[in-house]
């Protein structure tokens, strides 16, 4: 991968390239889907006899995202088969997030079906366009995937430890709308981690919750990132142009244990 960098970042090219990792880029297209498709919204795959996930109020959750790994390029530690689903409470005004314990799945749920068998779906659980529902999307989206690579940007909590040898406050000699431009400003502009993705580095509009204390240090894998996407017909938005992230530990992902996933979303 050859990074396109401005002249002022060229002295740090080796440091930046040392952070490059593979990830799966996700493209969302508004259209109807089949029950086993990778998707945002729509009707989930449900094995026969499976209990539909309920929120803390005992109400059915909405399918945020479904990933069919047979459609997805392979990443280290991730499953090669099966369907992984992310559900959110439709009735929670913070869209399933628990500020005190972001791994508490009372109002969000991550479920893995390793063996895809007979289907049993209930269309009544598919969210409708209802202003009273608190969801970050409107409609149904088919997902497609491509393998890519990216360098570490400023949002992810790996940033300071990975670039500790670089003086981010160093001035470049140029001006921008905030005054004198710094190396940090150039990282913000040219090394970013936005978009829908599996793996790779995370993007935040506020602060990475893994920065708050050592208890979440091991949640280093981006299991899923769903970004604001309002281009064309798409209507996916977390609050005011925010982003939603799910993180997992390497050990849990290897073991296909999705019971302790860290969920966070933030916005401007």
N, C-alpha and C positions, 0 to 999 in steps of 0.2 A: 504493500500500500504506500503510495506517494502522497504525502500530505501537502496541501496547498497552504503555505504560510506567508504572512507579510514579512518584509525584510527585517523588521525589528525582532521577530521571533526566530529567525534563522539560527542565531547562536545557540538556541535551546532545542533545535530539531531533534538531536539524539535523545534528550530527556523526554520529549513529547512522544517520539516514536517508540520509546521503551514502554510506554503505557498502552500501546495499541492492543486491542483485544477484538475477537470476533463477536458478532451479535446477529440476531435475526431482525431485520427491518420488517414492519408490518404495514401493509396498505389496506385501508378500509374503503369499500365501495358500497354505497347504499343500494341494496337489492334484496329480494327474498332469498331464503336459504333452505337447504335440506336439513334434517334434524341432526345429522352427524357432521355437518360442515363446521369449519372454524368460522367464528362470527362474533360480532358485538350485537347484543340484543337478540330478539327472536325467541324461538322455542328450544329448550335444551334437550340434549340426549338424556334419557333416563332409562336405566335398566329396569326390567320388569320387577316389581316388588320394592323398588327403591323409594324411600320416604323423601318427599320433596323438602328441601331446606326451608325452615321457618325462622323468622327473626325473633327478637326478644319479646315481642308482643304476640307471638304465635301466628303471625301472618306470613304468607308465602313471599319469599324474596324474588327479585328480578334477576335474570341472567345478565350480567355485565359482559362477560366474555367467555367464549368456549374455544379451546385449542385442541385440534385433532393432530397429534404428533406425526401421523402418517403423511400429513401435508406440509410438514415443517422441516427445513434443513436441520441437520443434527448439530447440537452443541454439546460440549463436554458436560457430563453429569445429568443432563436432561433425559427424560424418557424418550424412547424411539417409537413407542406405540402407545395407544390409549388416548383418552380424552380428559383434559384438565379444564375445570369450570370455576368461574369466579362469580359469586352471587352477591348482591347488595340488597339491603332492606329498602323497600319502596317508600317506607313510612317514617324514615329517620331523617331529620333535617340536616344532619352532618354526613349523610350518605354512607353510613356504616362505620365510620371511623370512631375509634375510642381513644381520646386524647391521653388518658391515664395509662392505658395498656393497649398499644396498637396491635398486639397479637391476639387480643380477645375477639373471637369470631362470633359474638352474639348477634351482631347486625351485619356481618359479612361472612362469607363462607367460601373456602377453597376445597374442591372435591375432585378426586382423581378416580376415573374408571379405567382400570388397566385392560380389562377384557371386554371388548365391544360385542354385545350379544343382542338379543331381541329388544325391541324398543317399547317403551310405554311412556307416552307423553300426554300432557294435559294442556291444551291450548288456553285454558282459562287463566293460566299463570303468566302468559305473555303480557308484558306491560302495554297498556294503551297510552295514547297521547292524553295525559291527564295532568293538569297544572298542579294538582295536589300531591302528585308523586314526586319524590326527591330523587331524581336520577340524573347522571351526567350525560345522557344521550337521549336522542329522540329518533325513533325508527329502528331499522334493522340493517346490518352491514355484513357483507361477505368479506372475509379476510384472505389476503394473499401474502406470500412471504418471499424474502430474498436474503441470502447470506451476505453480510457486509462486515466492515471493521471500523472502529472508531478509537480516537485518543481520549484521554481523560480531561473533562472540562471542569469548570470551577464549582459546579453545584454539588457534585458527589463528595462524600466525606473522605474519600481517598486523596483528595486534591492536595492538601497541605503536606501530608507525609510523602507523597510521590514527587512533589516539586519543591522540597524543602531547600534545595541548593540554589533556587532561583529567587532573586530579589524582585518580588511582585510589585513593589512600590517604586521601582526604578522608572524614571521618566524616559519617554521615547523621543522627546524633543518636538512632538506634534501636539496640536490642540484638538480637543473634541468639545462637545456641548457642555461637558461638566468642568472644563478647564484643561489642565495639562494632562495629556494621555500617559498612562502607565502600562507596564508589561501586563499587569492584571487586566486592564481594560481590553488589551488585545486578545487575551485568553477568552474573555467573555464574548468577544465578537467572532473569533475565528475557530475556537475549539469548544464546540457545544454538543450536548447530548439529548437534544429534543426529539420528539416523534414517538410513534407507537413502536414498541420493541420487546424482544425477549433477550435476556442477557445484556451484556455491555454495561455501560455506566448510566447512572440515573440523572435526570434533570429535575430541578425544583424551582418554583418561583419564590419560595421562602428559604427555609433552612432544612437540611437533611436531618431527619429525626434520629439517625444513628450517631449524630454528633452530640446528643444530649447526655450520654453516659455510656459506660462500658458494657451495660447489659445487652446492647444490640450490636456490639462490635462484630459478632460472627455472622450477622445477616448481610453478607457481602455479595450475594447473587441477586441480580434483578430478575425476578421470576416473570414479571410482566410490567410494562409501562404503557398506560393509555394516556395520550396527550390530548389537549384541546385540538379539535380538527373541524373547522367550520368552512373549509374550502368547498366551493361548488355546492353540491346537494347535501354535504355532510353537516350534521348537527350534533357534535360531540363536544361538550364543554363542562369543565369542573369549576363551578362558581364563576368567577371573573377570569376567564382564560387561564385556568389552572392545569394541573397534571395529577394523575393518580399513579401510585407505585405500589408494587407488591414485592417483598424481599424474603429470602429464605437462606438458611445456612447450607453450606456444601454437604454436610453430613445428612441433613434432613432430605435434601434433594436426591442424593444418592440412594437413600432408603425409601424414596417416594412417600415420605411422610409430610403431608401438607396441613397438619394440625396446628403448627405454630408458624404461621406466615405473618410477617409484619406488613400492615396496610397503612398507607398514608396518602392523603391528597392535600394540596394547598393551592392557593390562587393569589392573584395580585391584590 
